[in-house]
Amino acid sequence: MDDQRRRLAGGWVLIEDERISAVGTGEPPKGRVDRRLDAGGHVVLPGLVNTHHHLPQTLTRNVPRVQEAPLFRWLVELYEVWRSTDEEAVEVAARVGLGELLLTGCTTSTDHLYLFPRGHERLIDAEIAAARDLGIRFHPTRGSMSRGRAQGGLPPDDVVQDEDAILTDSRRLIREYHDARPGAMTRIALAPCSPFSVTDDLMRRTAELAREHGVRLHTHLAETKDEEAYCLEMYGVRPVEYVRRLGWLGPDVWMAHAVHLSPEEVALFGETRTGAAHCPSSNFRLGSGIAPVRALLDAGAPVGLGVDGSASNDSSNMLAEARQALLAHRIGADPARWLTAEDVLWMATRGGAACLGRDDIGSLEPGKAADLVMVDTRRLSYAGASSDPLAALVFSPFPEPARTVIVNGRVVVESGELVGVDVPALVARADAISERMLHAASRSTGHDYFRRD
């Protein structure tokens, strides 16, 4: 995934500490090394980059009441479950979601956490602790909601926050966790949830704060037709024009979804170098539509892939997301403009790195961070696919986990298993917390959040 998209048959990668020091073919360099990993029969990729997620949603996958719900009804129903979120729930959910990502080749992930029930304001701290323990490179975004139902928003009033408190905590997180140095393992971004859950003033003040501290901006935008109708009714303009007026376009901004863009808005994304996190599985699951990814790429906008929340995708599988992107853009499109397997892998690596403003990840090159994925192609799912082993990763994504994953020079997945993680115990904790939250929602609403038959 260098600028020439080179493929190195019979290649090798040399890692020193946290960086790649050399890449080549043929005999590897002589001399003492601490460890050799045999990659025979494997495809080796730079670590994949996930540009949009909601990790706490791993506890509310495939909830019966919302299996057929579009976005707004899906949100209203699940807010009732998420309002009982606490630090333990977020820590366990982060371990589940980030562990899934690592097993499917993702070495850098964002998260958009925007719901903070009363008395539980340090949820992002719990996510960061989980990410550091697992060893994944992490870009949590300090999300926010300030417009509850009483102010015409969607969320319950007890999960929105005072705007001064939001900005104060944003400053705290930047001060305590943001690392702007090359190779950083943790960086903070600021991310009001959406145009229908915060005020104009918070959008402006958040942008000012982010630019004061040199951190990036993120939000949901143009995801559904309902959002478009809401913005037209509330503000008299479409979502892109709304955020443009608030200073929310530019090379330090990336948007989740960007499904419903006009040709003029696509061009504006390209002109301003505003990034887009493409989340095809979630967009299909909620019936939201298909983002104009080919047009965005042609316009010069950075485009990455996002698995989105695991209650709207129900998985955190990065290679499955790449396959979904490959297929989505063949519907009704000129075959000459279809995305290729290389295109979607580029989005999953270099495109994601560009969205996050990073030039130190996303490719296997000397000086880049030592984030690598080794996929064993000697499996039934790849039998007969040896004519193009790289494309096989997208056309026939592995049901089994990646064989080996290295992040920042540290092996975090070995022999297809997370290093140092008791997976059955983690699943049991996650299921217990999930059931507790669903029972609480059933009691408070009078609706049954379980399927009993």
C-alpha positions as CSV (number, residue, x, y, z in Angstrom):
1,M,0.0,0.0,0.0
2,D,2.7,2.5,-0.9
3,D,2.0,5.1,-3.5
4,Q,2.7,2.6,-6.3
5,R,0.6,-0.1,-4.6
6,R,3.5,-2.5,-5.0
7,R,3.0,-6.2,-4.3
8,L,6.2,-8.0,-3.1
9,A,6.1,-11.7,-3.9
10,G,8.3,-13.7,-1.5
11,G,8.7,-10.5,0.6
12,W,10.0,-9.8,4.1
13,V,9.5,-7.0,6.6
14,L,12.1,-6.1,9.2
15,I,10.9,-4.4,12.4
16,E,13.0,-2.5,14.9
17,D,11.2,-1.6,18.1
18,E,8.0,0.2,17.0
19,R,8.9,0.9,13.4
20,I,9.4,-0.8,10.1
21,S,13.1,-0.5,9.3
22,A,13.2,-2.3,5.9
23,V,11.0,-4.1,3.4
24,G,12.2,-6.2,0.5
25,T,12.1,-9.5,-1.5
26,G,14.5,-12.5,-1.6
27,E,16.8,-13.2,1.3
28,P,16.1,-11.1,4.3
29,P,19.0,-9.1,5.9
30,K,21.6,-11.1,7.8
31,G,22.3,-10.5,11.4
32,R,20.8,-11.2,14.8
33,V,17.0,-10.7,15.3
34,D,15.0,-11.3,18.4
35,R,12.3,-13.2,16.6
36,R,11.5,-14.6,13.2
37,L,7.9,-15.1,12.0
38,D,7.4,-17.5,9.1
39,A,5.0,-15.9,6.7
40,G,5.1,-18.8,4.2
41,G,1.6,-19.2,2.6
42,H,0.5,-15.9,4.0
43,V,-0.5,-12.5,2.7
44,V,1.0,-9.7,4.8
45,L,-0.8,-6.4,4.8
46,P,-0.4,-3.1,6.7
47,G,-2.9,-3.0,9.6
48,L,-6.4,-1.9,8.6
49,V,-7.8,1.4,9.9
50,N,-11.4,1.6,11.2
51,T,-12.7,5.2,10.9
52,H,-16.1,4.9,12.6
53,H,-17.5,2.8,15.5
54,H,-19.7,2.9,18.6
55,L,-18.0,0.3,20.8
56,P,-20.7,0.2,23.6
57,Q,-23.2,-1.0,21.0
58,T,-21.5,-4.5,21.0
59,L,-23.7,-5.1,24.0
60,T,-26.9,-4.5,22.1
61,R,-26.5,-6.5,18.8
62,N,-29.6,-7.8,16.9
63,V,-32.1,-6.6,19.5
64,P,-35.5,-7.9,18.4
65,R,-37.4,-4.6,18.7
66,V,-35.1,-2.9,16.2
67,Q,-34.1,-5.6,13.7
68,E,-36.3,-4.0,11.1
69,A,-36.1,-0.4,12.2
70,P,-34.8,2.6,10.2
71,L,-32.3,4.9,11.9
72,F,-34.6,7.3,13.8
73,R,-36.8,4.6,15.3
74,W,-33.7,2.4,15.9
75,L,-32.2,5.3,17.9
76,V,-35.3,6.1,19.9
77,E,-35.7,2.4,20.9
78,L,-32.1,1.8,21.8
79,Y,-31.6,5.1,23.8
80,E,-33.8,3.4,26.4
81,V,-31.3,0.6,26.7
82,W,-28.2,2.7,26.4
83,R,-29.3,5.1,29.2
84,S,-28.2,2.4,31.7
85,T,-24.6,2.4,30.3
86,D,-21.9,2.6,33.0
87,E,-18.1,2.4,33.1
88,E,-18.1,-1.4,33.5
89,A,-20.4,-1.8,30.5
90,V,-18.2,0.4,28.3
91,E,-14.9,-1.3,29.4
92,V,-16.3,-4.7,28.6
93,A,-17.9,-3.6,25.3
94,A,-14.6,-1.9,24.3
95,R,-12.7,-5.2,24.9
96,V,-15.2,-7.1,22.8
97,G,-15.3,-4.7,19.9
98,L,-11.6,-3.9,19.8
99,G,-10.8,-7.6,20.2
100,E,-13.0,-8.4,17.2
101,L,-11.3,-5.7,15.2
102,L,-7.8,-7.0,16.0
103,L,-8.8,-10.5,15.0
104,T,-10.0,-9.3,11.6
105,G,-6.8,-7.3,10.8
106,C,-7.6,-3.9,12.2
107,T,-4.7,-2.3,14.1
108,T,-6.1,1.3,14.4
109,S,-9.6,2.2,15.4
110,T,-11.7,5.2,16.2
111,D,-14.7,5.2,18.5
112,H,-17.6,7.8,18.6
113,L,-18.9,7.7,22.2
114,Y,-21.5,10.4,22.7
115,L,-24.0,9.2,25.3
116,F,-23.1,9.9,29.0
117,P,-25.8,9.0,31.5
118,R,-25.9,11.1,34.6
119,G,-23.0,10.2,37.0
120,H,-21.0,8.4,34.3
121,E,-18.9,11.0,32.7
122,R,-15.6,9.1,32.5
123,L,-16.6,6.5,29.9
124,I,-14.0,7.4,27.4
125,D,-11.3,6.8,30.0
126,A,-12.6,3.2,30.4
127,E,-12.3,2.7,26.6
128,I,-8.8,4.0,26.5
129,A,-7.8,1.7,29.4
130,A,-9.2,-1.3,27.4
131,A,-7.5,-0.3,24.2
132,R,-4.1,0.1,25.9
133,D,-4.5,-3.3,27.5
134,L,-5.3,-5.0,24.2
135,G,-2.6,-3.1,22.4
136,I,-4.6,-1.5,19.6
137,R,-3.9,2.0,18.3
138,F,-6.8,4.1,19.3
139,H,-8.5,7.4,18.3
140,P,-11.5,7.8,20.6
141,T,-13.7,10.8,19.8
142,R,-15.3,12.8,22.6
143,G,-18.9,12.8,21.4
144,S,-21.6,14.9,22.8
145,M,-25.4,15.4,22.9
146,S,-26.9,18.6,24.4
147,R,-30.3,18.7,22.8
148,G,-32.7,16.2,24.5
149,R,-36.3,15.6,23.8
150,A,-37.4,18.7,25.7
151,Q,-35.4,20.8,23.2
152,G,-36.7,19.0,20.1
153,G,-33.9,16.4,19.9
154,L,-34.2,12.6,19.8
155,P,-32.3,11.4,23.0
156,P,-33.8,11.2,26.5
157,D,-33.0,14.3,28.6
158,D,-31.1,12.2,31.1
159,V,-28.3,11.2,28.7
160,V,-27.6,14.7,27.3
161,Q,-25.1,17.1,28.9
162,D,-24.6,20.7,29.6
163,E,-22.5,22.3,26.9
164,D,-20.0,23.9,29.2
165,A,-19.5,20.5,30.9
166,I,-19.0,18.9,27.4
167,L,-16.3,21.4,26.5
168,T,-14.6,21.2,29.9
169,D,-14.3,17.4,29.6
170,S,-13.1,17.7,26.0
171,R,-10.2,19.9,27.3
172,R,-9.5,17.3,30.0
173,L,-9.3,14.4,27.6
174,I,-7.0,16.3,25.2
175,R,-4.8,17.3,28.1
176,E,-4.6,13.8,29.6
177,Y,-4.5,11.6,26.6
178,H,-3.9,13.2,23.2
179,D,-0.5,12.4,21.8
180,A,0.4,14.4,18.6
181,R,3.8,12.7,18.2
182,P,4.5,10.3,15.2
183,G,3.7,6.7,16.2
184,A,1.2,7.8,18.8
185,M,-1.0,5.1,20.2
186,T,-3.7,7.4,21.5
187,R,-5.2,10.5,19.9
188,I,-8.3,12.4,20.8
189,A,-10.9,13.9,18.4
190,L,-14.0,16.0,19.2
191,A,-17.3,14.7,17.8
192,P,-20.8,16.2,18.5
193,C,-23.2,13.4,17.7
194,S,-25.2,14.9,14.8
195,P,-27.1,18.0,13.7
196,F,-30.2,16.8,15.5
197,S,-28.7,16.2,18.9
198,V,-26.6,19.4,19.5
199,T,-27.0,23.1,19.1
200,D,-25.4,25.4,16.6
201,D,-23.4,27.0,19.3
202,L,-21.9,23.7,20.5
203,M,-20.9,22.8,17.0
204,R,-19.1,26.2,16.6
205,R,-17.4,26.1,20.0
206,T,-16.3,22.5,19.5
207,A,-14.7,23.4,16.2
208,E,-12.9,26.3,17.8
209,L,-11.6,24.2,20.7
210,A,-10.4,21.4,18.4
211,R,-8.5,23.9,16.2
212,E,-7.0,25.6,19.2
213,H,-5.5,22.3,20.3
214,G,-4.8,20.8,16.9
215,V,-7.2,17.8,17.2
216,R,-9.6,16.5,14.5
217,L,-13.3,16.9,14.2
218,H,-15.9,14.2,13.5
219,T,-19.7,13.8,13.3
220,H,-22.5,11.9,11.6
221,L,-23.7,13.6,8.4
222,A,-26.1,13.0,5.6
223,E,-26.8,9.5,6.8
224,T,-30.5,9.4,6.0
225,K,-33.3,11.2,4.2
226,D,-34.9,11.8,7.6
227,E,-31.8,13.8,8.6
228,E,-32.1,15.8,5.4
229,A,-35.8,16.6,6.1
230,Y,-34.9,17.5,9.7
231,C,-32.2,20.0,8.6
232,L,-34.4,21.5,6.0
233,E,-37.2,22.0,8.5
234,M,-35.0,23.3,11.4
235,Y,-32.4,25.2,9.5
236,G,-33.7,25.7,6.0
237,V,-30.7,24.0,4.4
238,R,-29.4,20.6,3.6
239,P,-27.0,18.9,6.2
240,V,-23.8,19.8,4.3
241,E,-24.6,23.4,4.0
242,Y,-25.6,23.5,7.6
243,V,-22.2,22.3,8.8
244,R,-20.4,24.4,6.2
245,R,-21.8,27.5,7.8
246,L,-20.6,26.3,11.2
247,G,-17.0,25.9,9.9
248,W,-17.2,22.1,9.8
249,L,-15.6,21.4,6.5
250,G,-11.9,21.0,6.0
251,P,-8.8,18.8,6.0
252,D,-9.1,18.3,9.8
253,V,-12.7,16.9,9.5
254,W,-14.1,13.5,8.6
255,M,-17.8,12.7,8.5
256,A,-19.5,9.3,9.2
257,H,-21.7,8.0,6.4
258,A,-22.1,10.9,3.9
259,V,-24.7,8.9,2.0
260,H,-27.0,11.6,0.7
261,L,-24.7,14.0,-1.0
262,S,-25.5,16.0,-4.2
263,P,-22.8,16.3,-6.9
264,E,-22.1,19.8,-5.7
265,E,-21.6,18.6,-2.2
266,V,-19.3,15.8,-3.3
267,A,-17.2,18.4,-5.1
268,L,-17.1,20.5,-1.9
269,F,-15.8,17.5,0.1
270,G,-13.0,17.2,-2.5
271,E,-12.2,20.9,-2.6
272,T,-12.0,21.2,1.2
273,R,-10.4,17.7,1.7
274,T,-13.1,16.7,4.1
275,G,-13.0,13.0,4.8
276,A,-15.7,10.4,4.8
277,A,-16.0,7.2,6.8
278,H,-17.9,4.8,4.5
279,C,-20.0,2.3,6.5
280,P,-21.8,0.1,4.0
281,S,-23.0,-2.7,6.3
282,S,-24.6,-0.2,8.7
283,N,-26.1,1.8,5.8
284,F,-27.6,-1.5,4.4
285,R,-28.8,-2.7,7.8
286,L,-30.7,0.5,8.5
287,G,-31.9,1.0,4.9
288,S,-30.1,4.3,4.7
289,G,-28.6,4.1,1.2
290,I,-25.2,3.9,-0.5
291,A,-22.7,6.6,-0.3
292,P,-21.3,8.1,-3.5
293,V,-17.8,6.7,-2.8
294,R,-16.5,6.5,-6.4
295,A,-17.5,10.2,-6.9
296,L,-15.9,11.2,-3.6
297,L,-12.6,9.4,-4.5
298,D,-12.6,11.0,-8.0
299,A,-13.2,14.4,-6.3
300,G,-10.1,13.9,-4.2
301,A,-11.8,13.5,-0.8
302,P,-10.2,11.1,1.7
303,V,-12.4,8.0,2.1
304,G,-11.9,5.3,4.8
305,L,-14.0,2.3,5.9
306,G,-15.9,2.1,9.2
307,V,-17.7,-0.9,10.7
308,D,-19.9,1.5,12.6
309,G,-21.7,0.5,15.8
310,S,-22.2,-3.1,16.4
311,A,-25.9,-2.6,16.9
312,S,-26.3,-1.4,13.3
313,N,-23.7,-3.7,11.8
314,D,-23.7,-6.5,14.4
315,S,-20.1,-7.2,13.7
316,S,-16.7,-5.5,13.9
317,N,-15.1,-7.3,11.0
318,M,-12.9,-5.1,8.8
319,L,-12.4,-7.4,5.9
320,A,-16.1,-8.2,5.8
321,E,-16.6,-4.4,5.6
322,A,-14.2,-4.2,2.7
323,R,-16.1,-6.9,0.9
324,Q,-19.4,-5.1,1.5
325,A,-17.9,-1.9,0.0
326,L,-16.7,-3.9,-3.0
327,L,-20.2,-5.2,-3.7
328,A,-22.2,-2.1,-2.7
329,H,-20.8,0.0,-5.5
330,R,-21.7,-2.4,-8.3
331,I,-25.4,-1.9,-7.9
332,G,-26.7,0.2,-10.8
333,A,-23.2,1.4,-11.6
334,D,-21.2,1.4,-14.8
335,P,-18.8,-1.6,-14.6
336,A,-16.0,0.7,-15.7
337,R,-16.4,2.6,-12.4
338,W,-16.8,-0.4,-10.0
339,L,-14.5,-0.4,-7.0
340,T,-11.8,-3.0,-7.2
341,A,-10.4,-5.2,-4.4
342,E,-7.3,-3.0,-4.3
343,D,-9.5,0.1,-4.1
344,V,-11.3,-1.1,-1.0
345,L,-8.1,-2.3,0.7
346,W,-6.6,1.1,-0.1
347,M,-9.6,2.7,1.7
348,A,-9.2,0.3,4.6
349,T,-5.5,1.3,5.0
350,R,-4.3,4.5,3.3
351,G,-7.8,6.1,3.1
352,G,-8.5,5.5,6.8
353,A,-5.1,6.9,7.7
354,A,-5.8,10.0,5.7
355,C,-9.2,10.5,7.4
356,L,-7.4,10.4,10.7
357,G,-4.7,12.8,9.6
358,R,-1.9,10.2,9.9
359,D,1.0,9.6,7.5
360,D,2.8,7.1,9.9
361,I,0.4,4.2,9.4
362,G,-1.4,2.5,6.5
363,S,1.5,1.1,4.4
364,L,4.5,-1.2,4.7
365,E,7.4,1.2,4.3
366,P,10.6,2.0,6.2
367,G,9.8,4.5,8.9
368,K,6.1,3.6,9.2
369,A,4.6,2.2,12.4
370,A,5.1,-1.6,12.7
371,D,1.4,-2.4,12.3
372,L,1.1,-5.7,10.2
373,V,-1.5,-8.3,9.6
374,M,-0.6,-11.9,8.5
375,V,-3.4,-13.8,6.8
376,D,-2.9,-17.5,6.2
377,T,-4.3,-18.4,2.8
378,R,-3.9,-22.2,3.3
379,R,-7.5,-22.5,4.4
380,L,-10.7,-23.9,2.8
381,S,-12.1,-20.4,2.2
382,Y,-9.1,-19.6,0.0
383,A,-8.9,-22.9,-1.9
384,G,-8.9,-22.1,-5.6
385,A,-8.2,-18.4,-5.1
386,S,-4.4,-18.5,-5.6
387,S,-4.6,-16.7,-9.0
388,D,-4.8,-13.4,-7.0
389,P,-4.2,-13.9,-3.3
390,L,-4.6,-10.3,-2.4
391,A,-8.0,-10.0,-4.0
392,A,-9.0,-13.2,-2.3
393,L,-9.0,-11.4,1.0
394,V,-11.9,-9.2,-0.2
395,F,-13.7,-11.6,-2.5
396,S,-13.5,-14.5,-0.1
397,P,-13.0,-12.8,3.4
398,F,-11.8,-15.3,5.9
399,P,-14.4,-16.7,8.4
400,E,-11.4,-17.6,10.7
401,P,-9.4,-14.8,12.4
402,A,-6.1,-13.4,11.2
403,R,-3.2,-15.6,12.0
404,T,-0.9,-12.9,13.4
405,V,-1.5,-9.2,14.1
406,I,1.3,-6.9,15.1
407,V,0.7,-3.4,16.5
408,N,3.5,-1.0,17.2
409,G,5.9,-3.9,17.0
410,R,4.0,-5.9,19.6
411,V,2.3,-9.3,18.7
412,V,-1.3,-8.9,19.9
413,V,-2.9,-11.8,17.9
414,E,-1.0,-15.0,17.7
415,S,-2.1,-18.3,16.1
416,G,-5.5,-16.7,15.5
417,E,-6.1,-15.8,19.2
418,L,-5.9,-12.6,21.2
419,V,-2.8,-12.5,23.3
420,G,-3.6,-12.5,27.0
421,V,-7.4,-12.5,26.7
422,D,-9.7,-15.1,28.2
423,V,-12.4,-14.9,25.5
424,P,-15.0,-17.2,27.0
425,A,-14.9,-15.2,30.3
426,L,-15.1,-11.9,28.4
427,V,-18.1,-13.2,26.4
428,A,-19.8,-14.2,29.7
429,R,-19.3,-10.8,31.2
430,A,-20.6,-9.1,28.1
431,D,-23.7,-11.2,27.9
432,A,-24.5,-10.7,31.6
433,I,-24.2,-6.9,31.3
434,S,-26.2,-6.9,28.0
435,E,-29.1,-8.8,29.7
436,R,-29.0,-6.5,32.6
437,M,-29.4,-3.4,30.4
438,L,-32.1,-5.0,28.3
439,H,-34.1,-6.0,31.4
440,A,-33.8,-2.4,32.7
441,A,-35.1,-1.1,29.4
442,S,-38.0,-3.6,29.5
443,R,-39.0,-2.5,33.0
444,S,-38.7,1.3,32.3
445,T,-40.6,1.2,29.0
446,G,-43.1,-1.6,29.5
447,H,-41.8,-3.1,26.2
448,D,-40.1,-6.5,26.0
449,Y,-36.6,-6.3,24.6
450,F,-36.2,-10.1,24.4
451,R,-37.7,-12.6,21.9
452,R,-39.3,-15.2,24.1
453,D,-40.5,-17.9,21.6
